[in-house]
Amino acid sequence: MTVNAATQDALDRIAERAADMQHAFTPGAIPQFGDVATPAPSARQSFDPLSVSAPADAYFITTDERGRTVYTRDGCFAIRDGTLVGSNGRAVLGFTSPQSARSELHVDPVDEALGRVRALRVEVDGTLAYDRTSIDPRSGLRKSERVAIGRVALARFPVATKLNAIDANHLTPPPGTLPHIGRPADGSFSALSPMKQEESRIDFDRSLDRLEDAYVAFDALLAAHKAQGSLSKTAMDLLK
């Protein structure tokens, strides 16, 4: 059985509306449809020191499985094999010094191997830091020092830029659109909110309403096709 273009469009709309509803509780998720978007991003408290919320107009920078640069609002970070990564398991990009280019942020492998990494965290200015603990071999005293690995990068796009969704919380800009890149609390970007998890920008109740509307429209389309088929059959019967 073939599906005509109108029916396929209706099925696609149902799938897209369902995707928005399903991601209503995904951290940092951005809706495909603006009519189900919340008015502003909000964040809830997290007990994870690697979880941060970005300023309202900014995105974190990472890559996808094809190596393309992508952007996300999801600041639920983790350390994997010594590298700061995002929810997609890909490295979160940042700067290891004021003059460096963007790069991955890595915990010192020696400190990690020796178990000297304590209180690993992302701070308000985007610094990925930890406390290095060691014992003085002569005195036996334990000492601790702060180690700054680098600062996560932020990106901002021109107002009204429509980003293209790869999934619920990873996006790419339109061709030729370049972001402004900087660091949290650098005078251009606001500070991060540590130990916060950004909530989805998708309103669940409105998403459910729009999904129901999409099903109603699909049912109406099927009824119209059925009526048209019955009319065609009647006309053919009259011609016999």
Secondary structure, DSSP 8 states (H G I E B T S, - for coil): ----HHHHHHHHHHHHHHHHHHTTTSTT---SSGGGB-SS--EEE-S-TTBEE--TT-EEEEE-TTS-EEEES--B-EEETTEEE-TTSSB-EEESSTT--SEE-B--HHHHHTT-EEEEEE-TTSEEEEEEEEE-TTT--EEEEEEEEEEE-EEE--TT---EEEETTEEE--TT---EEE-TTSSSS---EETEEE--SB-HHHHHHHHHHHHHHHHHHHHHHHHHHHHHHHHHHHH-
